[in-house]
Structures are given as C-alpha cells and as structure tokens.
Amino acid sequence: MAAGGGDEKTAGPARRTDGAPGKGEDLPYRVEVWSEDYRSVEQTLAMTANGSIGYAAYYEATREYPDRYVVLRHKNRIVARWNPPES
C-alpha cells in the first residue's frame, strides 16, 4: 500500500489552476450577443456554472448593448432574451 492512501478517488472533475474549465467541467449558462440581422451569435460574453452570475452578466449585457438582441441560455434553452426597441 502506498503512503498516500492507495486508491483514493476524486469527488468531481479536476479544476485547472489557470482559470480555464477543466475536462468535464460544465458551464451551462451563456450570455450571447447576436448579429444585427439575427442570423448568428456575434459574441459570447459570459459562460458560467451559476445561474445568478449568468443572469447578472445578462442584465449588464442588456445595458451595454441596448440596441442588440441579447440572450441568456441554459444549455440549449433560452432563459431570458432582450429584443432591441424597433427603430
């Protein structure tokens, strides 16, 4: 038997120390800013595992980009969306 306890198992996915998600780490909430023609995601502003942080990022994105379509997603489901005012 090894001095470290032998066959210990980890409780979850390994976290990287550089801030990037490790293999298997799930970041299901995304905040997206769409192109002006609504055809594609122009920029992903945030990816997080926490819904509250995701909503805070979404709320700020609606203030930063008031004339753009902004979406908060949880996996493939739209949780909240901001439609810009019609011109």
C-alpha positions in Angstrom: 0.0 0.0 0.0 1.3 3.5 -0.9 1.9 6.1 1.7 -0.8 8.4 0.2 -3.7 6.0 0.9 -3.5 4.0 -2.2 -6.7 4.0 -4.3 -8.4 7.4 -3.3 -11.0 8.6 -5.8 -11.6 12.3 -6.6 -15.1 13.7 -5.9 -15.5 15.6 -9.2 -13.8 16.9 -12.3 -10.3 18.2 -11.9 -10.0 22.0 -11.9 -7.3 23.8 -13.7 -5.3 26.4 -12.0 -5.2 28.8 -15.0 -8.9 29.7 -14.7 -10.0 27.7 -17.8 -12.5 25.0 -17.3 -11.1 21.5 -16.9 -12.1 18.4 -18.8 -15.6 17.5 -18.0 -16.4 20.8 -16.2 -19.8 22.1 -17.2 -20.6 25.7 -17.9 -24.3 25.6 -19.0 -25.2 29.3 -18.7 -24.1 31.5 -21.6 -24.8 35.2 -22.5 -24.8 35.8 -26.2 -25.0 39.0 -28.3 -26.4 38.3 -31.7 -25.6 40.0 -35.0 -27.8 42.9 -36.1 -29.6 40.6 -38.7 -30.3 37.9 -36.0 -28.6 35.2 -38.0 -25.7 34.3 -35.8 -24.1 34.8 -32.4 -21.6 37.6 -32.8 -20.1 37.3 -29.3 -20.4 35.2 -26.2 -19.9 37.5 -23.3 -20.1 35.0 -20.4 -20.1 31.3 -19.6 -20.7 30.2 -16.1 -22.0 27.3 -14.0 -24.0 29.6 -11.7 -27.4 30.9 -12.8 -27.2 34.0 -10.7 -23.9 35.0 -12.2 -25.3 34.3 -15.6 -28.3 36.5 -15.0 -26.1 39.3 -13.7 -24.0 39.1 -16.8 -27.1 39.1 -19.0 -28.6 42.1 -17.2 -25.4 44.0 -17.7 -25.2 43.0 -21.4 -28.7 44.4 -21.9 -27.4 47.8 -20.6 -24.2 47.6 -22.6 -25.9 46.6 -25.8 -29.4 48.1 -25.7 -29.8 48.1 -29.5 -28.8 44.4 -29.9 -30.5 41.0 -29.4 -29.1 39.5 -26.1 -29.8 36.0 -24.9 -29.2 34.1 -21.7 -29.1 30.4 -22.3 -29.1 27.4 -20.1 -27.7 24.6 -22.3 -29.9 24.9 -25.4 -32.9 26.6 -23.7 -33.4 30.3 -23.8 -33.9 31.6 -20.2 -34.2 35.3 -21.0 -33.9 37.5 -24.0 -33.7 41.2 -24.8 -35.2 42.4 -28.0 -34.0 45.9 -29.0 -36.6 48.5 -29.5 -37.8 48.8 -33.1 -36.5 51.8 -34.9 
